[in-house]
Amino acid sequence: MCSQSLAAPGTPCWNRICGWTVDRRFFTRVDALALYANPLGQAIKDYKYGYAGASQGWGVIFGRLIVGWLEANEDLVADIDLIVGNPTAPDRLPLQHIELMMSAAHAEDGLGRWPIVEPGRPVLIKTWETKKSAGRGWNDKMEAAREHAGALKLRRSVEGKRVLLVDDVFTTGSQFHTVGKFLIEKGEAKEVRGLVLARVPG
């Protein structure tokens, strides 16, 4: 269900969601641009949390990397109907990092080759801030992911569409599970796949 290499052929993945059926997961696969390791990991943290006076310029760089991945992996996304960021709350500080990154990706795709949602015409929004899950255990992450999905609202239809959900980091997959469930059950999306900047190695 993802592009992460296992320690050896036949080795089970450490992530329990990998063992769930697609109908239980609510997403078919998640690909990552890279493994979550420094210096990329620190750059993502700096950008996301505003550490060390990090510039919003990282959002532009990450947006360009997303478009580069799409172009290099056209066979994996040729049938995708919508490319949507996993939204953040409008009052999120220091910035709405996913929205900035996706806006940069849309701008980078100057020819409109990819169905990246146009900034200012969101498909999916988050209506309020919810508790953070970083550094917490699996159960706490799942609880936070359910709360996150509960704060979401569809602004445009995803009915019958294949959606590529973009986020910064894949750790447990709990948010892909709960947001995928929201898109499929509430929005009647046909399929949800994922793309992240980095995947935490198992």
Secondary structure in CASP SS format (residue, H / E / C, confidence):
PFRMAT SS
TARGET T0000
AUTHOR 0000-0000-0000
METHOD secondary structure of the structure
MODEL  1
M C 1.00
C E 1.00
S C 1.00
Q C 1.00
S C 1.00
L C 1.00
A C 1.00
A C 1.00
P C 1.00
G C 1.00
T C 1.00
P C 1.00
C C 1.00
W C 1.00
N C 1.00
R H 1.00
I H 1.00
C H 1.00
G H 1.00
W C 1.00
T C 1.00
V H 1.00
D H 1.00
R H 1.00
R H 1.00
F C 1.00
F C 1.00
T C 1.00
R C 1.00
V E 1.00
D E 1.00
A E 1.00
L E 1.00
A E 1.00
L E 1.00
Y C 1.00
A C 1.00
N C 1.00
P C 1.00
L H 1.00
G H 1.00
Q H 1.00
A H 1.00
I H 1.00
K H 1.00
D H 1.00
Y H 1.00
K H 1.00
Y H 1.00
G C 1.00
Y H 1.00
A H 1.00
G H 1.00
A C 1.00
S C 1.00
Q C 1.00
G H 1.00
W H 1.00
G H 1.00
V H 1.00
I H 1.00
F H 1.00
G H 1.00
R H 1.00
L H 1.00
I H 1.00
V H 1.00
G H 1.00
W H 1.00
L H 1.00
E H 1.00
A H 1.00
N C 1.00
E H 1.00
D H 1.00
L H 1.00
V H 1.00
A C 1.00
D C 1.00
I C 1.00
D C 1.00
L E 1.00
I E 1.00
V E 1.00
G E 1.00
N C 1.00
P C 1.00
T C 1.00
A C 1.00
P C 1.00
D C 1.00
R C 1.00
L C 1.00
P C 1.00
L C 1.00
Q C 1.00
H H 1.00
I H 1.00
E H 1.00
L H 1.00
M H 1.00
M H 1.00
S H 1.00
A H 1.00
A H 1.00
H H 1.00
A H 1.00
E H 1.00
D C 1.00
G C 1.00
L C 1.00
G C 1.00
R C 1.00
W C 1.00
P C 1.00
I E 1.00
V C 1.00
E C 1.00
P C 1.00
G C 1.00
R C 1.00
P C 1.00
V C 1.00
L E 1.00
I E 1.00
K E 1.00
T C 1.00
W C 1.00
E C 1.00
T C 1.00
K C 1.00
K C 1.00
S C 1.00
A C 1.00
G C 1.00
R C 1.00
G C 1.00
W H 1.00
N H 1.00
D H 1.00
K H 1.00
M H 1.00
E H 1.00
A H 1.00
A H 1.00
R H 1.00
E H 1.00
H H 1.00
A H 1.00
G H 1.00
A C 1.00
L E 1.00
K E 1.00
L E 1.00
R C 1.00
R C 1.00
S C 1.00
V C 1.00
E C 1.00
G C 1.00
K C 1.00
R E 1.00
V E 1.00
L E 1.00
L E 1.00
V E 1.00
D E 1.00
D E 1.00
V E 1.00
F E 1.00
T C 1.00
T C 1.00
G C 1.00
S H 1.00
Q H 1.00
F H 1.00
H H 1.00
T H 1.00
V H 1.00
G H 1.00
K H 1.00
F H 1.00
L H 1.00
I H 1.00
E H 1.00
K H 1.00
G C 1.00
E C 1.00
A C 1.00
K C 1.00
E E 1.00
V E 1.00
R E 1.00
G E 1.00
L E 1.00
V E 1.00
L E 1.00
A E 1.00
R E 1.00
V C 1.00
P C 1.00
G C 1.00
END
